[in-house]
């Protein structure tokens, strides 16, 4: 089945940079966001562990402040609850930081995308020029082929007897707004020349 595999064109080696690759600031924000998400996940896992430990601890509930008034050391449950409260505070801070950074990334995305487009522009121009040249050649071949079709019709030679060899989907070859010319006009209007 090797004959079914298509070979990638030589230009396929070109790689469009990611937003993070094209814009260092965007990349740094993205790395920071990943780090915050990682820490948030660890914080949540620690909270679950502590909640399980509190549920398993059968010692009496004595707040650390009450134990201090009694001259006792805080018991394990009180220490666990204090740790849990700290972790919940850290989780709120992490979630707020993620929210702020996500918004900053959204705002920075426009500049990063512009840098990607700037990096891709030379390759895009090269490929568009290649398509323009191919379309010009196709247009010429289309006009010549459809002229032959008309000549066959003029002598009543039934051009349809040749089967589906006539590219009617390209439009009328004599029409100035035929599909190929329409495309070529559009890319010229966008500033591309071929």
C-alpha positions as CSV (number, residue, x, y, z in Angstrom):
1,X,0.0,0.0,0.0
2,X,3.0,2.3,-0.2
3,X,1.7,3.7,-3.5
4,X,-1.2,5.3,-1.5
5,X,1.2,7.4,0.6
6,X,1.7,10.8,-0.7
7,X,5.0,12.5,-0.4
8,X,5.0,15.8,1.5
9,X,6.2,18.7,-0.6
10,X,9.6,20.2,0.1
11,X,8.0,23.3,1.5
12,X,6.2,21.2,4.2
13,X,9.4,21.5,6.2
14,X,8.3,25.1,7.1
15,X,6.9,25.2,10.6
16,X,4.6,27.9,11.7
17,X,5.8,29.2,15.1
18,X,3.5,29.0,18.1
19,X,2.4,32.2,19.8
20,X,4.8,31.4,22.6
21,X,7.7,30.9,20.2
22,X,7.0,34.1,18.3
23,X,6.5,36.3,21.4
24,X,8.8,35.9,24.4
25,X,6.5,37.8,26.7
26,X,3.5,35.6,25.7
27,X,5.7,32.5,26.2
28,X,6.8,33.6,29.7
29,X,3.2,34.2,30.7
30,X,2.2,30.8,29.3
31,X,5.0,29.1,31.3
32,X,4.0,31.0,34.5
33,X,0.3,30.0,33.9
34,X,1.4,26.3,33.7
35,X,3.4,26.7,36.9
36,X,0.4,28.2,38.7
37,X,-1.9,25.5,37.5
38,X,0.7,22.9,38.7
39,X,0.9,24.5,42.1
40,X,-2.9,24.8,42.3
41,X,-3.2,21.1,41.6
42,X,-0.7,20.2,44.3
43,X,-2.4,22.5,46.8
44,X,-5.8,20.8,46.1
45,X,-4.2,17.4,46.6
46,X,-2.6,18.5,49.9
47,X,-6.0,19.8,51.1
48,X,-7.6,16.4,50.3
49,X,-4.9,14.6,52.3
50,X,-5.3,16.9,55.3
51,X,-9.1,16.7,55.2
52,X,-8.8,12.9,55.3
53,X,-6.3,13.1,58.1
54,X,-8.7,15.4,60.1
55,X,-11.6,13.0,59.5
56,X,-9.4,10.0,60.7
57,X,-8.1,11.9,63.8
58,X,-10.3,11.0,66.8
59,X,-8.7,13.4,69.2
60,X,-11.0,16.1,70.8
61,X,-11.5,19.4,68.9
62,X,-9.4,22.0,70.8
63,X,-8.5,25.2,68.9
64,X,-4.9,26.2,69.1
65,X,-5.8,29.5,70.8
66,X,-7.7,27.5,73.5
67,X,-4.8,25.1,74.0
68,X,-2.5,28.1,74.5
69,X,-4.8,29.5,77.2
70,X,-4.7,26.1,78.9
71,X,-0.9,26.0,78.6
72,X,-1.1,23.0,76.3
73,X,0.5,22.5,72.9
74,X,-2.0,22.5,70.1
75,X,-3.2,19.0,69.3
76,X,-2.7,17.3,65.9
77,X,-6.2,18.1,64.7
78,X,-5.7,21.8,65.5
79,X,-2.4,21.8,63.6
80,X,-4.1,20.1,60.6
81,X,-6.9,22.6,60.6
82,X,-4.4,25.5,60.6
83,X,-2.5,24.0,57.7
84,X,-5.8,23.4,55.9
85,X,-6.8,27.1,56.4
86,X,-3.4,28.2,55.0
87,X,-3.8,25.9,52.0
88,X,-7.3,27.3,51.3
89,X,-5.9,30.8,51.4
90,X,-3.1,29.8,49.1
91,X,-5.7,28.2,46.7
92,X,-7.7,31.4,46.6
93,X,-4.6,33.4,45.8
94,X,-3.5,30.9,43.1
95,X,-7.0,31.0,41.5
96,X,-7.0,34.8,41.5
97,X,-3.5,34.8,39.9
98,X,-4.6,32.3,37.3
99,X,-7.6,34.5,36.5
100,X,-5.5,37.7,36.1
101,X,-2.8,35.9,34.1
102,X,-5.4,34.3,31.8
103,X,-6.8,37.8,31.0
104,X,-3.3,39.1,30.4
105,X,-2.6,36.3,28.0
106,X,-5.9,37.1,26.2
107,X,-4.8,40.7,25.8
108,X,-1.3,39.7,24.7
109,X,-2.5,37.2,22.1
110,X,-3.2,39.9,19.5
111,X,0.5,41.0,19.6
112,X,1.8,37.5,19.6
113,X,-0.5,36.5,16.7
114,X,0.9,39.5,14.7
115,X,4.4,38.3,15.4
116,X,3.5,34.9,14.1
117,X,2.0,36.4,10.9
118,X,5.2,38.5,10.4
119,X,7.3,35.4,10.8
120,X,5.2,33.4,8.3
121,X,4.8,36.2,5.8
122,X,7.8,35.4,3.6
123,X,6.8,31.7,3.3
124,X,3.2,32.7,2.6
125,X,4.3,35.1,-0.1
126,X,6.4,32.4,-1.7
127,X,3.6,29.9,-1.7
128,X,1.0,32.4,-3.0
129,X,3.4,33.3,-5.8
130,X,3.7,29.6,-6.7
131,X,-0.1,29.3,-6.7
132,X,-0.5,32.4,-8.9
133,X,2.0,31.0,-11.4
134,X,0.1,27.6,-11.4
135,X,-3.2,29.4,-11.7
136,X,-2.0,31.4,-14.7
137,X,-0.8,28.3,-16.4
138,X,-4.1,26.6,-15.6
139,X,-6.0,29.6,-16.9
140,X,-4.1,29.5,-20.2
141,X,-4.6,25.7,-20.5
142,X,-8.3,26.1,-19.6
143,X,-8.8,28.7,-22.3
144,X,-7.0,26.6,-24.9
145,X,-9.0,23.5,-23.9
146,X,-12.3,25.2,-24.0
147,X,-11.5,26.8,-27.3
148,X,-11.0,23.3,-28.6
149,X,-14.4,22.3,-27.1
150,X,-16.0,25.3,-29.0
151,X,-14.2,24.3,-32.2
152,X,-15.6,20.8,-31.9
153,X,-19.1,22.1,-31.2
154,X,-18.8,24.4,-34.3
155,X,-18.3,21.4,-36.5
156,X,-20.9,19.3,-34.8
157,X,-18.3,16.8,-33.6
158,X,-20.1,16.1,-30.2
159,X,-17.3,17.1,-27.7
160,X,-19.3,15.4,-24.9
161,X,-18.3,12.0,-26.5
162,X,-14.8,12.5,-25.0
163,X,-16.3,12.1,-21.5
164,X,-15.7,14.3,-18.5
165,X,-12.6,16.1,-19.8
166,X,-14.1,19.5,-19.9
167,X,-13.6,21.6,-16.7
168,X,-16.9,23.4,-16.7
169,X,-16.5,23.9,-12.9
170,X,-13.9,26.6,-13.7
171,X,-16.5,28.7,-15.4
172,X,-16.7,30.0,-19.0
173,X,-13.2,30.4,-20.4
174,X,-14.3,33.5,-22.3
175,X,-15.7,35.2,-19.2
176,X,-13.4,37.8,-17.7
177,X,-14.8,37.0,-14.2
178,X,-14.2,33.3,-14.5
179,X,-13.1,31.6,-11.3
180,X,-9.4,31.6,-12.0
181,X,-9.4,35.2,-13.0
182,X,-11.5,36.1,-10.0
183,X,-8.9,34.4,-7.7
184,X,-6.0,36.1,-9.4
185,X,-7.7,39.5,-9.2
186,X,-8.4,38.9,-5.5
187,X,-4.8,38.1,-4.6
188,X,-3.5,41.0,-6.7
189,X,-5.9,43.2,-4.8
190,X,-4.4,41.9,-1.6
191,X,-0.9,43.0,-2.8
192,X,0.4,39.7,-4.1
193,X,2.1,39.6,-7.4
194,X,3.2,36.6,-9.3
